[in-house]
Amino acid sequence: MNLIEIWRWINFLVLAGLIVWLVRKIDVGAMLQKRREHIKAELDQAQKLEQEAAVLKAQAEHELTNAGAKAQEILQDARKMGERVQAEIREMAEAEAKRIHEQAKLEAELEYQNILKELKREALEEAMQRAAEAIKQELTPSDQERLVRDFLNGLDKKVLN
């Protein structure tokens, strides 16, 4: 063996001894145990999170399923409300139409009465005018004197009574 080889072996043994001394000082077994526990804790945490995620997913799917039913319920409620509002508006419109009809009927009746009165007045005036003309044509001056005398005698009697 030559000198270089001896120094290589010495270097190797020193290095191996140093590694053994460091391994004993550091306590690799305890370090590996801690690492094992840490990995186990992380796996347990991951499993717990996975279970929570599954529960949340199930809840979300349930809510999504119920959302369709809820939407249908809301639509039905809106339709019912729309029908109620439409019925109320229809009733109000019918009542207003009836009121307007009654008002128009009353106004037509009043207008009819006014026209009837006007026609009676015009007919009376026409009749009086024709009667006056007929009397003028048929009365003689002696008839007019007799009528005036009779009227005055009637006034005297009323004044004396």
C-alpha positions as CSV (number, residue, x, y, z in Angstrom):
1,M,0.0,0.0,0.0
2,N,1.4,3.2,-0.8
3,L,1.1,6.5,1.1
4,I,-1.6,8.0,-0.9
5,E,-3.8,5.1,-0.3
6,I,-3.2,5.2,3.4
7,W,-4.2,8.9,3.5
8,R,-7.3,8.1,1.5
9,W,-8.2,5.5,4.2
10,I,-7.5,7.8,7.0
11,N,-9.6,10.5,5.3
12,F,-12.4,8.0,4.8
13,L,-12.3,6.8,8.4
14,V,-12.3,10.4,9.8
15,L,-15.2,11.3,7.5
16,A,-17.1,8.2,8.5
17,G,-16.4,8.8,12.2
18,L,-17.5,12.4,11.9
19,I,-20.8,11.3,10.2
20,V,-21.4,8.7,12.9
21,W,-20.7,11.2,15.6
22,L,-23.1,13.7,14.0
23,V,-25.8,11.1,13.5
24,R,-25.6,10.2,17.2
25,K,-25.5,13.8,18.3
26,I,-28.5,14.9,16.1
27,D,-30.6,11.9,17.0
28,V,-31.9,11.1,13.5
29,G,-34.4,8.6,15.0
30,A,-36.2,11.4,16.9
31,M,-36.1,13.7,13.9
32,L,-37.6,11.0,11.7
33,Q,-40.2,10.3,14.3
34,K,-41.2,14.0,14.4
35,R,-41.3,14.1,10.6
36,R,-43.5,11.0,10.6
37,E,-45.9,12.6,13.1
38,H,-45.9,15.8,11.1
39,I,-46.8,13.9,7.9
40,K,-49.5,11.9,9.7
41,A,-51.0,15.2,11.1
42,E,-51.0,16.7,7.7
43,L,-52.7,13.6,6.2
44,D,-55.3,13.6,9.0
45,Q,-55.9,17.4,8.3
46,A,-56.2,16.7,4.6
47,Q,-58.7,13.8,5.2
48,K,-60.7,16.1,7.5
49,L,-60.8,18.9,4.9
50,E,-61.8,16.3,2.2
51,Q,-64.7,15.2,4.4
52,E,-65.8,18.8,5.0
53,A,-65.6,19.5,1.3
54,A,-67.8,16.4,0.6
55,V,-70.4,17.7,3.1
56,L,-70.3,21.2,1.6
57,K,-70.6,19.7,-1.9
58,A,-73.6,17.7,-0.8
59,Q,-75.2,20.8,0.8
60,A,-74.5,22.8,-2.3
61,E,-76.1,20.1,-4.5
62,H,-79.1,20.0,-2.2
63,E,-79.5,23.7,-2.3
64,L,-79.1,23.7,-6.1
65,T,-81.8,21.1,-6.3
66,N,-84.0,23.1,-4.0
67,A,-83.3,26.3,-5.9
68,G,-85.2,25.1,-8.9
69,A,-88.2,24.3,-6.7
70,K,-87.9,27.6,-4.9
71,A,-87.8,29.4,-8.2
72,Q,-90.9,27.6,-9.3
73,E,-92.6,28.6,-6.0
74,I,-91.6,32.2,-6.5
75,L,-92.9,32.1,-10.1
76,Q,-96.2,30.6,-8.9
77,D,-96.5,33.3,-6.2
78,A,-95.8,36.0,-8.7
79,R,-98.4,34.6,-11.1
80,K,-101.0,34.5,-8.3
81,M,-100.2,38.0,-7.3
82,G,-100.5,39.2,-10.9
83,E,-103.8,37.5,-11.2
84,R,-105.1,39.1,-8.0
85,V,-103.9,42.5,-9.1
86,Q,-105.4,42.0,-12.6
87,A,-108.8,41.0,-10.9
88,E,-108.6,44.1,-8.7
89,I,-107.9,46.4,-11.6
90,R,-110.7,44.7,-13.6
91,E,-113.1,45.2,-10.7
92,M,-112.1,48.9,-10.3
93,A,-112.4,49.5,-14.0
94,E,-115.9,47.8,-14.0
95,A,-116.9,49.9,-11.1
96,E,-115.6,53.1,-12.7
97,A,-117.4,52.2,-16.0
98,K,-120.6,51.6,-14.1
99,R,-120.2,54.9,-12.3
100,I,-119.6,56.7,-15.6
101,H,-122.5,54.9,-17.2
102,E,-124.8,56.0,-14.4
103,Q,-123.5,59.5,-14.5
104,A,-124.1,59.7,-18.3
105,K,-127.5,58.2,-17.9
106,L,-128.4,60.8,-15.3
107,E,-127.0,63.6,-17.5
108,A,-129.0,62.3,-20.4
109,E,-132.2,62.2,-18.4
110,L,-131.6,65.8,-17.2
111,E,-130.9,66.9,-20.8
112,Y,-134.1,65.1,-21.9
113,Q,-136.1,66.9,-19.2
114,N,-134.6,70.3,-20.2
115,I,-135.3,69.7,-23.9
116,L,-138.9,68.6,-23.1
117,K,-139.4,71.7,-21.1
118,E,-138.0,73.9,-23.9
119,L,-140.2,72.1,-26.4
120,K,-143.3,72.6,-24.2
121,R,-142.4,76.3,-23.8
122,E,-141.9,76.8,-27.5
123,A,-145.1,74.9,-28.3
124,L,-147.0,77.1,-25.8
125,E,-145.6,80.3,-27.3
126,E,-146.5,79.1,-30.8
127,A,-150.0,78.2,-29.6
128,M,-150.4,81.5,-27.9
129,Q,-149.2,83.4,-30.9
130,R,-151.5,81.5,-33.2
131,A,-154.4,81.9,-30.8
132,A,-153.7,85.7,-30.6
133,E,-153.6,85.9,-34.4
134,A,-156.9,83.9,-34.7
135,I,-158.5,86.1,-32.1
136,K,-157.4,89.3,-33.9
137,Q,-158.8,88.0,-37.1
138,E,-162.2,86.9,-35.6
139,L,-162.8,89.7,-33.1
140,T,-164.7,92.6,-34.2
141,P,-164.4,96.0,-32.5
142,S,-167.7,95.4,-30.7
143,D,-166.4,92.1,-29.5
144,Q,-163.3,93.8,-28.2
145,E,-165.4,96.4,-26.3
146,R,-167.6,93.7,-24.8
147,L,-164.5,91.8,-23.6
148,V,-162.9,94.9,-22.1
149,R,-166.3,95.7,-20.3
150,D,-166.6,92.2,-18.9
151,F,-163.0,92.3,-17.7
152,L,-163.5,95.6,-16.0
153,N,-166.7,94.4,-14.4
154,G,-164.9,91.3,-13.1
155,L,-162.2,93.5,-11.7
156,D,-164.8,95.7,-9.9
157,K,-166.4,92.7,-8.3
158,K,-163.0,91.4,-7.1
159,V,-162.0,94.8,-5.7
160,L,-165.3,95.2,-3.9
161,N,-165.2,91.8,-2.4
